[in-house]
Every structure is written in C-alpha cells, then in structure tokens.
Amino acid sequence: SNFGRKIKTRGETMLLFQHSARQLRRVAPFLEKQCCLSCRNSLAKTSIITPSFPPSRYFTNNTPALLASSNNNPTPDEILSSFANLDHRRASRTGFPEAVFGQGKTPTQIHSILDSMAKNVNEQIGDADENNNAVSTVSTAIIATRVDRDIFDAVVEIGPLEHGVMEYHDTARIISVRANVLMKNDTDTKKHDANTSQQSVVVACAGTTDLPVAEEAALTLSLSGIPVIRIYDCGVAGLHRIISALPKLRHPNVGCVIVCAGMDGALPSVVGGLVDVPVVAIPTSVGYGMSLGGVSALLTMLNSCSPGVGVVNIDNGFGGAVW
C-alpha cells in the first residue's frame, strides 16, 4: 500500500516503484526504520516468489538470453512464447489476419513473430493443396507496421527468415513477408486465391505530407490482394484536383474510397458528397498549432455533413484499410 510514496532517506527524496520485487528487497535495509509494518511484510513475502536471476533480467531486450538461463538451447517456439501468443486463426474468424504493430517491439521479437507467421502460411497452403482447396490472398498477408528503417536493418542483421522473405517499404514504414511456398508458386498465384473478383479501392490523400499514412493503407490493401488506385495531393486548397479525379473515384469497379487528410480534415466530406460508395476517413497528425496533432481533423471528419463517411483513429492507415 506504500509503494510509490515518497520516503526521505539520508536527506534525499526517493520514489519507490513496484517494478521489481528484487529491487525493493535491495533497498529494504535503508528503509527499515521508516517503512511501515505492512510495507516490510510485503517485502518479506516477495522473497518467496522472486526468481534467482538478477533484477535487470526482468527488463532485458534480449529475450533469448532470458530463456537460456533455464534452457541452454531454446527452440524458436519457446523463444516466441516468452513474449507473444499469436492468433493464427484470426483471418478465418474476422476476415483479416493478425498484423504486427512494430512500434515498441525489439528486432528479435519482430523477427520471431514474422517467421512464425510465415511458417503458418506455408502450413495453411500446404494443407489446402492436399485437400484441393483454395486459400484467399488476404489470409496470406504478413505485415508489420510502424517499423523504422533502423529497426528493419537490425531485424535483417539477425538473419533471413526460415519460412519467408522480408521486404521493407520506406514511405509506409511496413515490413511485408512473402511465405516460401508463395515464392515457389509465383507463376501460378491464382491457384491460392479464393476470390479473384475483388473490387478496387481508391486511396486519396490531401497532401504529400499525408503520404506515410496513405501508403500504410494502400500497401495493406495491396498485400491483401485488393487492387488499389492512388490519388495523391488532391486537397481542398485546390478543388480542381479532386474534381479532375472524379472519373477514377466514380469508376464502377471502385467499391470504397479511403481519404487521408490533416490540417482542417475537410477532404473526406468533399469526396463523400461526390461518390456513391462508402468513404473511410483517416485523420493525420499533419498541421500547425491548433491542429492538435490531428485532433482538429478528427473532429471535422466526425462532424461531416456528407453521408456514408466513417472515421478511424489518427494516423491509422492500417485500420482504415482493414475496414
């Protein structure tokens, strides 16, 4: 109950955090006279559950080293299970496979997760071939979003994937993986596609600065086997640009339009009043001062007068594409 309160020791103010039972035990001798009885009891109880390895191991970025303390030769599955529990059946349940949100993950974690996903796709297609079934392209999509170039370089340094081949897309900051079995069957891609009559999706963005979000959406769609038409730099400051794009926006093969915009976020409303298909609005964090990191664009889109406009979170290109 006293974890986190300020305690004066040797004339200085210290702030205790309950981030490691072992660390609390290390400072206990200095606080014995000042800690209340309940705090000392809590510290005593932690000796029962605290592992024998040093506290720094709790927070290491090198997960395999942690596993090696109890297993001299951990398998890839053992390493993976120490930090992830992948949902390989998500595509059959929700229509779109699990993707990797790369931001905050270590290169080792990204490498292990992507390789496991590629292995699953290989097995999925192998089973389908044996039973003469088809596999949809979307279920073979392996995507890691929000991965900076330096993180990708670190992933590559770990070594090639065992079950697939990685590719990096700079503007979108996406790692895509093509499973080995698909590399072997590139000459007959349709063999593994259960739906070859997909409508196309237009991805439009107001300005060049919105491109990273727009490309995250466009690549997610492309990697899922959905045809994409890009219309970039067509913001409302020059309405003639979006008007000249009307033939693409209104093409009978277009089933949806994704619109990315920052600043005032007005473009989705304009597009929504010109087309008869759903519009997915993605606010971006582009803008000056009172754009508030995309909040201004978000509020504009939520208050759109045009019918048929749905809104996702700020900078969420992946979410807009899945929608």
N, C-alpha and C positions, 0 to 999 in steps of 0.2 A: 504493500500500500504506500510505501515511502519511496519507491523507485521514481526517480525524476525530480525529487525535491532538492533544493539547494542546501548543501551542508558545508559549513565553514571548517576547514582543516588547515592548521598552520598559517592562519591569517589569510588564506586564499579561499575563493569560492569555487567549488567544484560542482559539476552537474552529472549525476549518475544516470546512465541509460541502461535499461534492461536489454541490452543487445547480446550479452554473453554471460551465462551463469559463471563461467570460469573467471572472467574479468572481475565480476563482483566479489568473488572469493579472494582475488588477489588484493583488492583494496580494503577488505574487511578488517585487517589488523589496525589500519589507520583510523577507521571509523567506529571501532568497537565502543569507545566511550560515549559517542554521540548518537549512534544508531539506536532506535527504539528496539524493544524486545522482539516485536513482530518482524522487523527487518532482519535481525540476527537469526531468527528462526528460519526465515525464508532462505537466507544464505546457507544455513546448515543443511537444509533439505536438498539444495542443488548439488551437493557432493554425491548424492545417490544417482543422479541422472546425468551428470556431466561426463562426456567421453574423455578418454585418456589423452587424446591428441591436443596440441596447443590451440588456444582460442582463435588464433589467426586463421586456422583451417576452416572455421565456420564461414568465412567471408572470402575465401580464395576464388580467383577466376579460373583456376586450373582444376576443374572437377576430376579429371582422370587421376591426378595426384592424390586426391582425397580417397578415391576408391582403392588406389594402390596400397593404402595403409592397411587394408584388410584383405586385399586380393592382389597378388603380385602380377596377375595377368588378366585384368577385367576384359570382358567381351564388349563389343560395340553396344549391344543391347543393355548391358549393365551400366555402361557409362551414360547412355541416353536416359535410362530410367531414373538416374540420380537427379535429373533436373527437368524432365519432360514426360508427359503422358499423352502421346499423340492420338488424335481422333481420326484414324484411317477410314472410318465408315461415314464420315460427315457428308461426303458427296451423295451417297445413296439416301441419306436421311434428309438433307436440306437442299440438294441440288448443286452445291458448290463445295469443293474440297477445302480442308483446313489450309490456311496460309501462315507463313511465319512473319510475325512482327519483329523485324530485326533490331530495332532501336532498343538498346539496353542489354542485348544478348552478347555474349562473348563469341569470338570467332570459332572456338571449339564447339560451343553449343550450336551455332548456326550450321557448321559443317556436319555434325552428327545428326541433327534434325533433318536436313536436306537429304542426306544419304539414306536415312530410314524411309523418307517419303518416296524416294526413287525406287528403293527396294520393293516397297508396297505396290507401286505402279507396275513394276516388272512382273510381280506375282499375280496381280489382278489381270493383266493382259494375258499372261500365260494360262491362267485358269479359263479365261474367256475363249482362248484359241482351242483349248482341249474340248470345250463344250460347244464349240462352233457358235459362240455368242459374240455380240459386238460391245465395245466399250466406248462411251462418249468421250470426245476430246476434252470436255471440261473436267472430267474426273481424272485426267492425266496431268492437269496443270499443277506445277510445283513452283511456288512463288514465295520469295522472301522480300518484304517491303521495308522501306526506311533503312537501307544499308548504305552507309557512306563508302566512298571508294577505298579509303584506308582500311576499313573493316573487311571489305571484299579481298583486298590484297593479302590481309592476314589469313583469311579463310583459304585462299589459294596456296599460301605457304605451308599450310598443314598437309597438303597433298590433294591429288584428284579424288573425286568421289568414286567409290567402288561400284555403285549401281547407276550412275548417270553422269552427265556432262553439264557443267555450270556455264552460264553466260551472264555478263553484267551489263545493265542498261543505265548509262550515266545520268541522263536527264531525269528519269523516273526513280533512280536510286533503288532499282529492283534487281535481285538475282533470280534468274529463271533456271530451271533444271530440266533437261530432257532425259528421260529414263533410257537406259541402254537398249531395251527392246524396241523402243520407238526409233532410235538411231539406226537400228538394223532394218527397220521396216519403213524407212522414209520413202522408198519407191512405191509403197502401197499404203499411204496414210489412211485412205478411206476405209481400209479394212477394219480399223479400230474406231470408226466414228459412227455412232448410232443415229446421229442427227446431222445430215448434210444440207438441210434446207433452212438454216438459221437466217433470220432477218439481220440486217446490218444495224449498227448503232452509230450515230453521229456524236463525236466528241468535239465540242466547241469551247474555246476559251477566249476571254475578253482581251487579254494582253499577253505579251511574250513572257512576262514575269510569272504568269499563271501556268506556264508550261510544265513544271515538275509535277503539279497535281493532275493536270490534264493527261500527261503521259503515264502517270501511275494508273489512271483509269483506262486509258486506251490500251496499254500493254496487258493489263489484267484481262481485258476482253479478248485481245488477240491471242494470248496464250491459252485462252479457254476455247478457241476455235470459232469465235464470233467475229465476223467482218466489221472493220472499223473505218469510218470516214472521218478524217480530221479537218476541222475548220478553225484555224488559229488566228489570233489577233483581229478579232471582229467585234470589239467593244462598242458601247453605245455612244462614245465620243465621236464616232464616225458611222452613223446608222446605215450609210450606203453599203458598208462592208457586209453587214448581216443580210441586207436586202438582196445583194448580189449573190448570196449563198443560198437563197430560197430554193432553187432547183435541187440542190443536194439535200436540204432539210426536208423537203416535201416529196422526195423520191418514194415511190410505192414500196420499195424494199426496206425502207427505214422503219424500224419498229420502236425506236426510242431515241431521245436526244439527251445527252449529258452536257450540261453547261457549267463551266468553271469561271468564277469571277471574284475579284476582290474589290477594293475601293468601295463604291456605293452598292455593288452587287445587283445592278439593275438588269443585266443581260438576260437572265432566265425568264423574267417577266415578259420581256420583249419577245423572246423566242416562243414562250408559252402562248402568246397571242397570235402566232403565225403558223403553228403546226397542229395536227390533229392526233399526235401520239404523245405518250407520257414524257414529261421533262423532269430529269433528275438534276437538281441544282446543288452545286458544290461550292460553298463559300471558301475563299482562300484568305490567307493572312496577309495579303498584299495591301499596302495603303499607308497613308500618313496618319499621324497622331490619333485623331478620334475614330479611325477605322478600328482601333482597339484589337489589333491582331486578328481581324476577321469577324469580330462580333457585329460590327455595323452591317457588313454584307449578309451575315447570317440572319439578322433581324429583318432586313429588307426582303430577303427571299421567303422567310416565314410569313411575311405580310403581303405576299404577292397577290395582286388582284386577278392575275391570269389563272384560269382553272387548269387542273392537271399538272401542277408543279409540286414535286416532293423535294424535301431538303434533307441532306445528310450533314454530318459534322464538319467542322472547319478543316480544310486540307485533306479530307478523307476521300482521295481518289479511288482507293481500293473499295471502300464501302459503296460509293456511287456506282462502280462497275458491277459489283455483285448484285445490287438492287436491280 
